[in-house]
Amino acid sequence: MLNSRDLNKYIEIYQDFLHPNPNINSQAIFLLIKDFREEFMNNLLDNLKEEDLVIRRKSILALGEYGEEILNLIVPLYINSKSKIVKVSCLKIMIKVVVKFNLKKLNDDVMLVINLAIKDSSPEITLSVISLLRQLGLNGRDILINTCRDKDLLRAKASISALSEMKDQTVDDLFHQLLNDNTIDPMIKEDILREKII
């Protein structure tokens, strides 16, 4: 619990966090994490339920600055939430952390979230988790190899697109197999041919 002096300071800096200027915003994030690490984190996690898209985006960005520490907190949040907005926000935080801290491997709890997300029927969750897998490189590749054969066309097409950015022999061999597989949807084959031309 913050005393009144600290609370006033927190509120003052938090107003800068909400400021539209990205430089003021970034400086506020730095100060709030430095001086009010736990309070700010809890505040940001609450913001994931916000209807206001701007506040949610700012909060996702700021939570990404906490690194692997935040991943352990958003796992139960994802699993226990019924809100698609919160679930997508959790996946976007994971992407921010993976990219910023150049993570190539995630712990089993986070992988559980990924496995739940990849089976979700929501297009927003599908696209977010596939974007996350793409950022994981080789550790995401094996899951994408499976999902590119998925009956859900969006999941399969997004997986093909993500795999095409990896540019390795395993992916080239897979694309060759898919092009020669009569069970694969023609739209998937069109995507593969388009990616190969590009």
Backbone as a printed PyTorch tensor [residue, N CA C, xyz], in Angstrom:
tensor([[[  0.8560,  -1.2040,   0.0000],
         [  0.0000,   0.0000,   0.0000],
         [  0.8910,   1.2520,   0.0000]],

        [[  0.6320,   2.1470,  -0.9370],
         [  1.4400,   3.3600,  -1.0430],
         [  0.9680,   4.4000,  -0.0370]],

        [[  1.9400,   5.1380,   0.5530],
         [  1.5400,   6.2660,   1.4000],
         [  1.0660,   7.4040,   0.4900]],

        [[  0.4650,   8.4350,   1.0750],
         [ -0.1860,   9.4740,   0.2670],
         [  0.8030,  10.2080,  -0.6410]],

        [[  2.0330,  10.4180,  -0.1450],
         [  3.0440,  11.1190,  -0.9530],
         [  3.4080,  10.2940,  -2.1860]],

        [[  3.6700,   8.9850,  -1.9480],
         [  4.0180,   8.1010,  -3.0580],
         [  2.8470,   7.9260,  -4.0190]],

        [[  1.6570,   7.8670,  -3.4610],
         [  0.4680,   7.7100,  -4.2930],
         [  0.3020,   8.8980,  -5.2320]],

        [[  0.5280,  10.1010,  -4.7080],
         [  0.4410,  11.3040,  -5.5370],
         [  1.4850,  11.2900,  -6.6580]],

        [[  2.6850,  10.8380,  -6.2990],
         [  3.7600,  10.7450,  -7.2990],
         [  3.3810,   9.7160,  -8.3700]],

        [[  2.8420,   8.5900,  -7.9190],
         [  2.4350,   7.5240,  -8.8410],
         [  1.3660,   8.0500,  -9.8160]],

        [[  0.3690,   8.7180,  -9.2770],
         [ -0.7270,   9.2450, -10.1140],
         [ -0.1900,  10.2500, -11.1390]],

        [[  0.7350,  11.0640, -10.6910],
         [  1.3300,  12.0880, -11.5730],
         [  2.0640,  11.4260, -12.7470]],

        [[  2.8970,  10.4300, -12.4200],
         [  3.6530,   9.7530, -13.4980],
         [  2.7070,   8.9240, -14.3680]],

        [[  1.6850,   8.3460, -13.7370],
         [  0.7350,   7.5180, -14.4880],
         [ -0.0130,   8.3560, -15.5380]],

        [[ -0.2440,   9.6190, -15.2300],
         [ -0.8720,  10.5100, -16.2140],
         [  0.0270,  10.6530, -17.4460]],

        [[  1.3440,  10.6900, -17.2050],
         [  2.2870,  10.7390, -18.3270],
         [  2.2690,   9.4290, -19.1220]],

        [[  2.0440,   8.3250, -18.4200],
         [  1.9270,   7.0280, -19.0960],
         [  0.7540,   7.0450, -20.0830]],

        [[ -0.3120,   7.7430, -19.7320],
         [ -1.4960,   7.8280, -20.5920],
         [ -1.3670,   8.9070, -21.6730]],

        [[ -0.2940,   9.6850, -21.6060],
         [ -0.0870,  10.7970, -22.5350],
         [  0.0720,  10.2760, -23.9720]],

        [[ -0.5030,  10.9870, -24.9560],
         [ -0.3850,  10.5230, -26.3560],
         [  1.0300,  10.6140, -26.9410]],

        [[  1.8870,  11.4660, -26.3620],
         [  3.2500,  11.5900, -26.8810],
         [  4.0700,  10.3450, -26.5030]],

        [[  4.5880,   9.5840, -27.4980],
         [  5.3020,   8.3470, -27.1880],
         [  6.5700,   8.5330, -26.3480]],

        [[  7.2290,   9.6750, -26.4770],
         [  8.4400,   9.9260, -25.6840],
         [  8.0950,  10.1110, -24.2040]],

        [[  7.0510,  10.8810, -23.9550],
         [  6.5820,  11.0860, -22.5670],
         [  6.1040,   9.7530, -22.0000]],

        [[  5.3870,   9.0100, -22.8290],
         [  4.8720,   7.6970, -22.4650],
         [  5.9960,   6.7320, -22.0790]],

        [[  7.0320,   6.6620, -22.9070],
         [  8.1670,   5.7520, -22.6580],
         [  8.9090,   6.1000, -21.3720]],

        [[  9.1070,   7.3930, -21.1630],
         [  9.7930,   7.8440, -19.9460],
         [  8.9760,   7.4770, -18.7030]],

        [[  7.6610,   7.6230, -18.7980],
         [  6.7790,   7.2820, -17.6690],
         [  6.8460,   5.7890, -17.3650]],

        [[  6.8630,   4.9690, -18.4050],
         [  6.9690,   3.5090, -18.2120],
         [  8.2530,   3.1790, -17.4670]],

        [[  9.3460,   3.7890, -17.9030],
         [ 10.6470,   3.5530, -17.2630],
         [ 10.5890,   3.9120, -15.7750]],

        [[ 10.0440,   5.0860, -15.4570],
         [  9.9940,   5.5530, -14.0630],
         [  9.0490,   4.7000, -13.2090]],

        [[  7.9180,   4.3340, -13.7820],
         [  6.9380,   3.5430, -13.0180],
         [  7.4650,   2.1390, -12.7260]],

        [[  8.1510,   1.5420, -13.6830],
         [  8.7350,   0.2090, -13.4400],
         [  9.8690,   0.3130, -12.4210]],

        [[ 10.6350,   1.3900, -12.4910],
         [ 11.7760,   1.5730, -11.5740],
         [ 11.3070,   1.8390, -10.1390]],

        [[ 10.3350,   2.7210,  -9.9770],
         [  9.9420,   3.1760,  -8.6350],
         [  8.6920,   2.5070,  -8.0670]],

        [[  7.8490,   1.9750,  -8.9580],
         [  6.5740,   1.3890,  -8.5040],
         [  6.3150,   0.0680,  -9.2400]],

        [[  7.3430,  -0.7520,  -9.2790],
         [  7.3280,  -1.9560, -10.1260],
         [  6.0610,  -2.8100,  -9.9500]],

        [[  5.7650,  -3.1870,  -8.7110],
         [  4.6450,  -4.0960,  -8.4620],
         [  3.2930,  -3.4040,  -8.6440]],

        [[  3.1790,  -2.1900,  -8.1300],
         [  1.9100,  -1.4460,  -8.2360],
         [  1.5380,  -1.2070,  -9.7090]],

        [[  2.5640,  -0.8140, -10.4740],
         [  2.3410,  -0.5230, -11.8940],
         [  1.9500,  -1.8090, -12.6420]],

        [[  2.6350,  -2.9040, -12.3210],
         [  2.3410,  -4.1820, -12.9660],
         [  0.8870,  -4.5950, -12.7280]],

        [[  0.4430,  -4.4910, -11.4840],
         [ -0.9410,  -4.8620, -11.1560],
         [ -1.9460,  -3.9630, -11.8670]],

        [[ -1.6020,  -2.6980, -11.9270],
         [ -2.4320,  -1.7110, -12.6340],
         [ -2.5620,  -2.0860, -14.1180]],

        [[ -1.4300,  -2.4210, -14.7130],
         [ -1.4050,  -2.7840, -16.1370],
         [ -2.1960,  -4.0580, -16.4100]],

        [[ -2.0550,  -5.0440, -15.5200],
         [ -2.7990,  -6.2980, -15.6910],
         [ -4.3100,  -6.0400, -15.6300]],

        [[ -4.7250,  -5.1410, -14.7390],
         [ -6.1430,  -4.7530, -14.6760],
         [ -6.5920,  -4.0730, -15.9720]],

        [[ -5.6770,  -3.3130, -16.5620],
         [ -5.9980,  -2.5770, -17.7970],
         [ -6.2940,  -3.4940, -18.9810]],

        [[ -5.8810,  -4.7530, -18.9050],
         [ -6.1230,  -5.6790, -20.0140],
         [ -7.6120,  -5.9480, -20.2100]],

        [[ -8.4010,  -5.6450, -19.1880],
         [ -9.8630,  -5.8310, -19.2840],
         [-10.5410,  -4.5710, -19.8280]],

        [[ -9.7590,  -3.5040, -20.0040],
         [-10.2860,  -2.2010, -20.4520],
         [-10.8990,  -2.2930, -21.8520]],

        [[-12.0170,  -1.6280, -22.0270],
         [-12.6230,  -1.5270, -23.3620],
         [-11.8230,  -0.5510, -24.2340]],

        [[-11.1830,   0.4220, -23.5800],
         [-10.4220,   1.4420, -24.2950],
         [ -9.1840,   0.8200, -24.9370]],

        [[ -9.1830,   0.7670, -26.2670],
         [ -8.1030,   0.1110, -27.0150],
         [ -6.7530,   0.7890, -26.7850]],

        [[ -6.7470,   2.1110, -26.6760],
         [ -5.4850,   2.8550, -26.4870],
         [ -4.8350,   2.4660, -25.1580]],

        [[ -5.6140,   2.4350, -24.0870],
         [ -5.0770,   2.0620, -22.7690],
         [ -4.5830,   0.6130, -22.7940]],

        [[ -5.3580,  -0.2520, -23.4690],
         [ -4.9510,  -1.6580, -23.5480],
         [ -3.6300,  -1.8090, -24.2950]],

        [[ -3.4970,  -1.1130, -25.3910],
         [ -2.2480,  -1.2030, -26.1810],
         [ -1.0520,  -0.6890, -25.3870]],

        [[ -1.2400,   0.4390, -24.7140],
         [ -0.1590,   0.9940, -23.8890],
         [  0.2320,   0.0040, -22.7880]],

        [[ -0.7540,  -0.6570, -22.2160],
         [ -0.5060,  -1.5980, -21.1150],
         [  0.2210,  -2.8370, -21.6090]],

        [[ -0.1620,  -3.3270, -22.7850],
         [  0.5290,  -4.4830, -23.3870],
         [  1.9970,  -4.1360, -23.6180]],

        [[  2.2300,  -2.9670, -24.1820],
         [  3.5960,  -2.5060, -24.4480],
         [  4.4050,  -2.4250, -23.1600]],

        [[  3.8170,  -1.8370, -22.1200],
         [  4.5210,  -1.6730, -20.8420],
         [  4.7720,  -3.0200, -20.1660]],

        [[  3.7990,  -3.9210, -20.2060],
         [  3.9880,  -5.2420, -19.5810],
         [  5.0990,  -6.0320, -20.2720]],

        [[  5.2870,  -5.7980, -21.5540],
         [  6.3830,  -6.4490, -22.2760],
         [  7.7440,  -6.0880, -21.7260]],

        [[  7.8340,  -4.9220, -21.0650],
         [  9.1090,  -4.4730, -20.4900],
         [  9.5090,  -5.2770, -19.2460]],

        [[  8.5770,  -6.0110, -18.6700],
         [  8.8780,  -6.7970, -17.4690],
         [  9.6060,  -8.1080, -17.7880]],

        [[  9.6850,  -8.4520, -19.0400],
         [ 10.4320,  -9.6510, -19.4300],
         [  9.7710, -10.9470, -18.9910]],

        [[ 10.5850, -11.9670, -18.7820],
         [ 10.0590, -13.3020, -18.4760],
         [  9.2300, -13.3220, -17.1940]],

        [[  9.5060, -12.3910, -16.3030],
         [  8.7480, -12.2980, -15.0440],
         [  7.2370, -12.2070, -15.2920]],

        [[  6.8560, -11.4600, -16.3230],
         [  5.4230, -11.2490, -16.5700],
         [  4.7660, -12.4840, -17.1650]],

        [[  5.5440, -13.3150, -17.8450],
         [  4.9720, -14.5000, -18.4950],
         [  4.2850, -15.4090, -17.4760]],

        [[  4.9080, -15.5640, -16.3100],
         [  4.3370, -16.4400, -15.2860],
         [  3.0200, -15.9070, -14.7310]],

        [[  2.8250, -14.5900, -14.8030],
         [  1.5790, -13.9920, -14.3000],
         [  0.4570, -14.0340, -15.3260]],

        [[  0.8160, -13.9760, -16.6110],
         [ -0.2570, -13.9610, -17.6070],
         [ -0.7120, -15.3680, -18.0020]],

        [[  0.0380, -16.3920, -17.6220],
         [ -0.4050, -17.7710, -17.8950],
         [ -1.7460, -18.0540, -17.2040]],

        [[ -1.8480, -17.8800, -15.8580],
         [ -3.1480, -18.1270, -15.2250],
         [ -4.2330, -17.1560, -15.6960]],

        [[ -3.8250, -15.9390, -16.0320],
         [ -4.7850, -14.9450, -16.5250],
         [ -5.4190, -15.4450, -17.8270]],

        [[ -4.5920, -15.9690, -18.7230],
         [ -5.0960, -16.5030, -19.9880],
         [ -6.0060, -17.7130, -19.7380]],

        [[ -5.5250, -18.6430, -18.9400],
         [ -6.2490, -19.8980, -18.7130],
         [ -7.6030, -19.6570, -18.0430]],

        [[ -7.6480, -18.7300, -17.0850],
         [ -8.8710, -18.5190, -16.3030],
         [ -9.8370, -17.4980, -16.9060]],

        [[ -9.3790, -16.7710, -17.9100],
         [-10.2380, -15.7180, -18.4680],
         [-11.2010, -16.2620, -19.5150]],

        [[-12.4070, -15.7150, -19.5000],
         [-13.3870, -16.0470, -20.5410],
         [-13.4220, -14.9420, -21.6080]],

        [[-12.6540, -13.8970, -21.3820],
         [-12.6580, -12.7490, -22.2960],
         [-11.6580, -12.9470, -23.4320]],

        [[-12.1530, -12.8610, -24.6580],
         [-11.2700, -12.9760, -25.8160],
         [-10.2750, -11.8190, -25.8440]],

        [[-10.7200, -10.6280, -25.4350],
         [ -9.8470,  -9.4480, -25.4080],
         [ -8.6520,  -9.6960, -24.4910]],

        [[ -8.9090, -10.2420, -23.3060],
         [ -7.8300, -10.5200, -22.3490],
         [ -6.8920, -11.5910, -22.9060]],

        [[ -7.4490, -12.6310, -23.4930],
         [ -6.6250, -13.7150, -24.0410],
         [ -5.7010, -13.2060, -25.1550]],

        [[ -6.2580, -12.4210, -26.0620],
         [ -5.4420, -11.8580, -27.1490],
         [ -4.3670, -10.9370, -26.5750]],

        [[ -4.7290, -10.1520, -25.5680],
         [ -3.7580,  -9.2580, -24.9170],
         [ -2.6020, -10.0600, -24.3130]],

        [[ -2.9200, -11.1650, -23.6660],
         [ -1.8810, -12.0180, -23.0760],
         [ -0.9130, -12.5290, -24.1520]],

        [[ -1.4560, -12.9590, -25.2750],
         [ -0.6040, -13.4560, -26.3720],
         [  0.2640, -12.3380, -26.9370]],

        [[ -0.2920, -11.1380, -27.0200],
         [  0.4850, -10.0000, -27.5380],
         [  1.6110,  -9.6150, -26.5780]],

        [[  1.3570,  -9.7460, -25.2840],
         [  2.4270,  -9.4950, -24.2990],
         [  3.5410, -10.5190, -24.4990]],

        [[  3.1650, -11.7790, -24.7000],
         [  4.1690, -12.8290, -24.9410],
         [  5.0190, -12.4840, -26.1630]],

        [[  4.3720, -11.9980, -27.2210],
         [  5.1140, -11.6120, -28.4330],
         [  6.1050, -10.5020, -28.1040]],

        [[  5.6440,  -9.4780, -27.3650],
         [  6.5250,  -8.3560, -26.9930],
         [  7.7510,  -8.8530, -26.2250]],

        [[  7.5230,  -9.7530, -25.2630],
         [  8.6280, -10.2620, -24.4400],
         [  9.5910, -11.0810, -25.2900]],

        [[  9.0580, -11.9570, -26.1260],
         [  9.8940, -12.8180, -26.9770],
         [ 10.7640, -11.9720, -27.9010]],

        [[ 10.1640, -10.9420, -28.5010],
         [ 10.9110, -10.0950, -29.4410],
         [ 11.9380,  -9.2360, -28.7030]],

        [[ 11.5000,  -8.5570, -27.6510],
         [ 12.3950,  -7.6240, -26.9440],
         [ 13.5770,  -8.3300, -26.2880]],

        [[ 13.3240,  -9.5070, -25.7110],
         [ 14.3710, -10.2060, -24.9740],
         [ 14.9610, -11.3770, -25.7730]],

        [[ 14.6020, -11.4370, -27.0610],
         [ 15.1520, -12.4230, -27.9910],
         [ 15.0630, -13.8540, -27.4440]],

        [[ 13.8930, -14.2110, -26.9310],
         [ 13.6950, -15.5520, -26.3750],
         [ 13.4130, -16.5360, -27.5030]],

        [[ 14.0160, -17.6970, -27.4210],
         [ 13.7670, -18.7350, -28.4190],
         [ 13.1350, -19.9680, -27.7910]],

        [[ 13.0460, -19.9540, -26.4650],
         [ 12.4660, -21.0930, -25.7550],
         [ 11.6060, -20.5680, -24.6150]],

        [[ 10.4310, -21.1700, -24.4490],
         [  9.5250, -20.7460, -23.3850],
         [  9.2710, -21.9160, -22.4450]],

        [[  8.9440, -21.6060, -21.1870],
         [  8.7470, -22.6900, -20.2170],
         [  7.4550, -23.4640, -20.4900]],

        [[  7.2880, -24.5890, -19.8160],
         [  6.1630, -25.5010, -20.0810],
         [  4.8050, -24.8370, -19.8680]],

        [[  4.7180, -23.9590, -18.8610],
         [  3.4440, -23.2910, -18.5780],
         [  3.0340, -22.3820, -19.7420]],

        [[  4.0080, -21.6620, -20.2800],
         [  3.7160, -20.7800, -21.4140],
         [  3.3620, -21.6220, -22.6450]],

        [[  4.0570, -22.7400, -22.8280],
         [  3.7600, -23.6230, -23.9510],
         [  2.3470, -24.2050, -23.8300]],

        [[  1.8850, -24.3940, -22.5990],
         [  0.5100, -24.8600, -22.3860],
         [ -0.4830, -23.8360, -22.9410]],

        [[ -0.2220, -22.5590, -22.6700],
         [ -1.0670, -21.4880, -23.2010],
         [ -1.0490, -21.5170, -24.7380]],

        [[  0.1370, -21.6830, -25.3070],
         [  0.2610, -21.7310, -26.7680],
         [ -0.5560, -22.8950, -27.3330]],

        [[ -0.4760, -24.0450, -26.6780],
         [ -1.2300, -25.2220, -27.1460],
         [ -2.7380, -25.0270, -27.0220]],

        [[ -3.1710, -24.3010, -25.9910],
         [ -4.5970, -23.9830, -25.8570],
         [ -5.0180, -22.9870, -26.9450]],

        [[ -4.1720, -21.9820, -27.1530],
         [ -4.4940, -20.9210, -28.1170],
         [ -4.5640, -21.4530, -29.5460]],

        [[ -3.6850, -22.3850, -29.8740],
         [ -3.6290, -22.8910, -31.2520],
         [ -4.8810, -23.6980, -31.6010]],

        [[ -5.5920, -24.1600, -30.5640],
         [ -6.8350, -24.9250, -30.8050],
         [ -8.0790, -24.0460, -30.7190]],

        [[ -7.8910, -22.7860, -30.3570],
         [ -9.0260, -21.8820, -30.1870],
         [ -9.6250, -21.5060, -31.5440]],

        [[-10.9320, -21.3800, -31.5900],
         [-11.6040, -21.0860, -32.8680],
         [-11.6320, -19.5890, -33.2050]],

        [[-11.2450, -18.7480, -32.2570],
         [-11.2670, -17.3030, -32.4990],
         [-10.1820, -16.8890, -33.4990]],

        [[-10.5460, -16.1800, -34.5810],
         [ -9.5370, -15.7280, -35.5530],
         [ -8.4580, -14.8440, -34.9240]],

        [[ -8.8780, -13.9690, -33.9850],
         [ -7.9030, -13.0590, -33.3560],
         [ -6.8730, -13.8360, -32.5420]],

        [[ -7.3330, -14.8480, -31.8230],
         [ -6.4150, -15.6720, -31.0270],
         [ -5.5220, -16.4930, -31.9530]],

        [[ -6.1020, -17.0530, -32.9960],
         [ -5.3320, -17.8310, -33.9740],
         [ -4.1960, -17.0080, -34.5620]],

        [[ -4.5120, -15.8140, -35.0490],
         [ -3.4900, -14.9750, -35.6900],
         [ -2.4190, -14.5260, -34.6870]],

        [[ -2.8410, -14.2580, -33.4520],
         [ -1.8740, -13.8240, -32.4240],
         [ -0.9070, -14.9500, -32.0560]],

        [[ -1.4360, -16.1540, -31.8590],
         [ -0.5650, -17.2580, -31.4340],
         [  0.3680, -17.6830, -32.5720]],

        [[ -0.1010, -17.5970, -33.8080],
         [  0.7730, -17.9550, -34.9370],
         [  1.8850, -16.9140, -35.0940]],

        [[  1.5580, -15.6610, -34.8470],
         [  2.5870, -14.6170, -34.8520],
         [  3.6360, -14.8880, -33.7640]],

        [[  3.1780, -15.3470, -32.6120],
         [  4.0860, -15.7010, -31.5120],
         [  4.9860, -16.8700, -31.9100]],

        [[  4.4090, -17.8960, -32.5110],
         [  5.1890, -19.0710, -32.9310],
         [  6.2340, -18.6830, -33.9730]],

        [[  5.8740, -17.7690, -34.8640],
         [  6.8330, -17.3120, -35.8780],
         [  8.0510, -16.6610, -35.2170]],

        [[  7.8050, -15.8970, -34.1660],
         [  8.9040, -15.2190, -33.4630],
         [  9.8130, -16.2030, -32.7260]],

        [[  9.2950, -17.3840, -32.4070],
         [ 10.0910, -18.3810, -31.6690],
         [ 11.0490, -19.1660, -32.5630]],

        [[ 10.9790, -18.9380, -33.8660],
         [ 11.9070, -19.6110, -34.7730],
         [ 11.7340, -21.1210, -34.7550]],

        [[ 12.8350, -21.8310, -34.5950],
         [ 12.8030, -23.2940, -34.6780],
         [ 11.8760, -23.9110, -33.6460]],

        [[ 11.7730, -23.3090, -32.4650],
         [ 10.8960, -23.8650, -31.4280],
         [  9.4150, -23.6700, -31.7420]],

        [[  9.1110, -22.7370, -32.6080],
         [  7.7300, -22.5770, -33.0440],
         [  7.4430, -23.3250, -34.3340]],

        [[  8.5180, -23.6250, -35.0560],
         [  8.3690, -24.2270, -36.3880],
         [  7.6100, -25.5490, -36.3690]],

        [[  7.9250, -26.4420, -35.4230],
         [  7.2850, -27.7680, -35.4150],
         [  5.7790, -27.6820, -35.2180]],

        [[  5.3350, -26.7280, -34.3850],
         [  3.8870, -26.5580, -34.1910],
         [  3.2710, -26.0150, -35.4770]],

        [[  3.9510, -25.0660, -36.1180],
         [  3.4410, -24.4980, -37.3650],
         [  3.3760, -25.5430, -38.4810]],

        [[  4.3300, -26.4630, -38.4810],
         [  4.3260, -27.5430, -39.4760],
         [  3.0530, -28.3800, -39.3260]],

        [[  2.6400, -28.6230, -38.0850],
         [  1.3980, -29.3740, -37.8510],
         [  0.1640, -28.5620, -38.2390]],

        [[  0.1660, -27.2740, -37.8760],
         [ -1.0490, -26.4760, -38.0980],
         [ -1.2390, -26.0800, -39.5580]],

        [[ -0.1950, -26.1740, -40.3730],
         [ -0.3800, -25.8200, -41.7880],
         [ -1.2230, -26.8730, -42.5150]],

        [[ -1.4710, -28.0140, -41.8570],
         [ -2.3490, -29.0490, -42.4210],
         [ -3.7320, -29.0180, -41.7540]],

        [[ -3.9620, -28.0000, -40.9420],
         [ -5.2030, -27.9250, -40.1680],
         [ -6.4150, -27.7530, -41.0900]],

        [[ -7.5560, -28.2870, -40.6650],
         [ -8.8000, -28.1530, -41.4390],
         [ -9.3250, -26.7130, -41.3810]],

        [[ -8.9400, -25.9900, -40.3170],
         [ -9.3080, -24.5760, -40.2120],
         [ -8.4310, -23.8000, -41.2020]],

        [[ -9.0810, -23.2460, -42.2230],
         [ -8.3360, -22.6300, -43.3270],
         [ -7.5040, -21.4270, -42.8850]],

        [[ -8.0490, -20.6030, -41.9960],
         [ -7.2950, -19.4440, -41.5050],
         [ -6.0310, -19.8940, -40.7890]],

        [[ -6.1630, -20.8970, -39.9190],
         [ -5.0240, -21.4210, -39.1650],
         [ -3.9560, -21.9720, -40.1190]],

        [[ -4.4080, -22.7180, -41.1170],
         [ -3.4730, -23.3180, -42.0740],
         [ -2.7790, -22.2480, -42.9110]],

        [[ -3.5540, -21.2900, -43.4140],
         [ -2.9780, -20.2400, -44.2660],
         [ -2.0050, -19.3540, -43.4720]],

        [[ -2.3790, -18.9990, -42.2560],
         [ -1.4940, -18.1720, -41.4170],
         [ -0.2060, -18.9280, -41.0930]],

        [[ -0.3160, -20.2360, -40.8940],
         [  0.8720, -21.0590, -40.5970],
         [  1.8050, -21.1170, -41.7940]],

        [[  1.2290, -21.2610, -42.9920],
         [  2.0380, -21.2680, -44.2220],
         [  2.7980, -19.9540, -44.3550]],

        [[  2.0890, -18.8550, -44.1260],
         [  2.7130, -17.5340, -44.2170],
         [  3.8550, -17.3770, -43.2100]],

        [[  3.6160, -17.8440, -41.9680],
         [  4.6530, -17.7570, -40.9240],
         [  5.8530, -18.6240, -41.2760]],

        [[  5.5940, -19.8290, -41.7600],
         [  6.6880, -20.7460, -42.1200],
         [  7.5210, -20.1930, -43.2730]],

        [[  6.8660, -19.5270, -44.2100],
         [  7.5900, -19.0170, -45.3860],
         [  8.6400, -17.9800, -45.0000]],

        [[  8.4510, -17.3330, -43.8380],
         [  9.4280, -16.3370, -43.3790],
         [ 10.6550, -16.9760, -42.7370]],

        [[ 10.5810, -18.2850, -42.4660],
         [ 11.6890, -18.9520, -41.7710],
         [ 12.8110, -19.3550, -42.7230]],

        [[ 12.4700, -19.5750, -43.9920],
         [ 13.4990, -19.8240, -45.0140],
         [ 14.5190, -20.8800, -44.5930]],

        [[ 14.0540, -22.0890, -44.3410],
         [ 15.0340, -23.1600, -44.1290],
         [ 14.6190, -24.3910, -44.9340]],

        [[ 15.5090, -25.3580, -45.0370],
         [ 15.3010, -26.5150, -45.9070],
         [ 14.1040, -27.3570, -45.4760]],

        [[ 13.8950, -27.4590, -44.1700],
         [ 12.7500, -28.2300, -43.6630],
         [ 11.4460, -27.6460, -44.1850]],

        [[ 11.3610, -26.3260, -44.1910],
         [ 10.1600, -25.6540, -44.6880],
         [ 10.0210, -25.8590, -46.1950]],

        [[ 11.1150, -25.7340, -46.9320],
         [ 11.0780, -25.9570, -48.3870],
         [ 10.6060, -27.3730, -48.7080]],

        [[ 11.1160, -28.3470, -47.9590],
         [ 10.7230, -29.7500, -48.1750],
         [  9.2360, -29.9390, -47.8650]],

        [[  8.7840, -29.3100, -46.7860],
         [  7.3780, -29.4050, -46.3900],
         [  6.4770, -28.8250, -47.4800]],

        [[  6.8380, -27.6490, -47.9820],
         [  6.0310, -27.0090, -49.0210],
         [  5.9450, -27.9000, -50.2590]],

        [[  7.0440, -28.5340, -50.5940],
         [  7.0750, -29.4460, -51.7380],
         [  6.1050, -30.6110, -51.5130]],

        [[  6.1220, -31.1710, -50.2930],
         [  5.1990, -32.2800, -49.9540],
         [  3.7440, -31.8240, -50.0520]],

        [[  3.4620, -30.6360, -49.5110],
         [  2.0840, -30.1390, -49.5150],
         [  1.5670, -29.8960, -50.9350]],

        [[  2.4480, -29.3940, -51.8010],
         [  2.0410, -29.1330, -53.1910],
         [  1.6920, -30.4310, -53.9240]],

        [[  2.2860, -31.5290, -53.4780],
         [  2.0460, -32.8360, -54.1200],
         [  1.0330, -33.6970, -53.3650]],

        [[  0.3940, -33.1010, -52.3650],
         [ -0.5680, -33.8460, -51.5440],
         [ -1.9900, -33.5080, -52.0100]],

        [[ -2.7010, -34.5180, -52.4960],
         [ -4.0500, -34.3020, -53.0420],
         [ -5.0880, -33.9310, -51.9820]],

        [[ -4.7620, -34.1560, -50.7220],
         [ -5.7230, -33.8590, -49.6520],
         [ -5.6610, -32.4020, -49.1950]],

        [[ -4.6610, -31.6760, -49.6640],
         [ -4.4780, -30.2790, -49.2330],
         [ -5.3740, -29.3500, -50.0560]],

        [[ -6.0290, -28.4370, -49.3590],
         [ -6.9320, -27.4750, -49.9960],
         [ -6.1780, -26.6610, -51.0680]],

        [[ -6.7760, -26.4940, -52.2560],
         [ -6.1210, -25.7220, -53.3300],
         [ -5.7250, -24.3010, -52.8950]],

        [[ -6.4980, -23.6940, -51.9950],
         [ -6.1550, -22.3410, -51.5280],
         [ -4.8250, -22.3290, -50.7810]],

        [[ -4.5480, -23.4180, -50.0490],
         [ -3.2660, -23.5360, -49.3410],
         [ -2.1360, -23.6450, -50.3620]],

        [[ -2.3770, -24.4410, -51.4010],
         [ -1.3560, -24.6110, -52.4450],
         [ -1.0770, -23.2810, -53.1550]],

        [[ -2.1220, -22.5140, -53.3800],
         [ -1.9420, -21.1870, -53.9970],
         [ -1.0580, -20.3010, -53.1240]],

        [[ -1.2970, -20.3490, -51.8160],
         [ -0.4830, -19.5630, -50.8750],
         [  0.9790, -19.9920, -50.9320]],

        [[  1.2120, -21.3050, -50.9790],
         [  2.5910, -21.8170, -51.0350],
         [  3.2750, -21.3360, -52.3090]],

        [[  2.5860, -21.4640, -53.4180],
         [  3.1730, -21.0320, -54.7030],
         [  3.4590, -19.5350, -54.6910]],

        [[  2.5440, -18.7630, -54.1130],
         [  2.7390, -17.3060, -54.0290],
         [  3.9680, -16.9790, -53.1830]],

        [[  4.0980, -17.6740, -52.0310],
         [  5.2450, -17.4460, -51.1280],
         [  6.5450, -17.8480, -51.8040]],

        [[  6.5130, -18.9200, -52.5670],
         [  7.7380, -19.4000, -53.2420],
         [  8.1800, -18.4160, -54.3170]],

        [[  7.2070, -17.8090, -55.0020],
         [  7.5360, -16.8250, -56.0450],
         [  8.1430, -15.5740, -55.4060]],

        [[  7.5450, -15.1450, -54.2930],
         [  8.0390, -13.9600, -53.5860],
         [  9.4490, -14.2340, -53.0710]]])
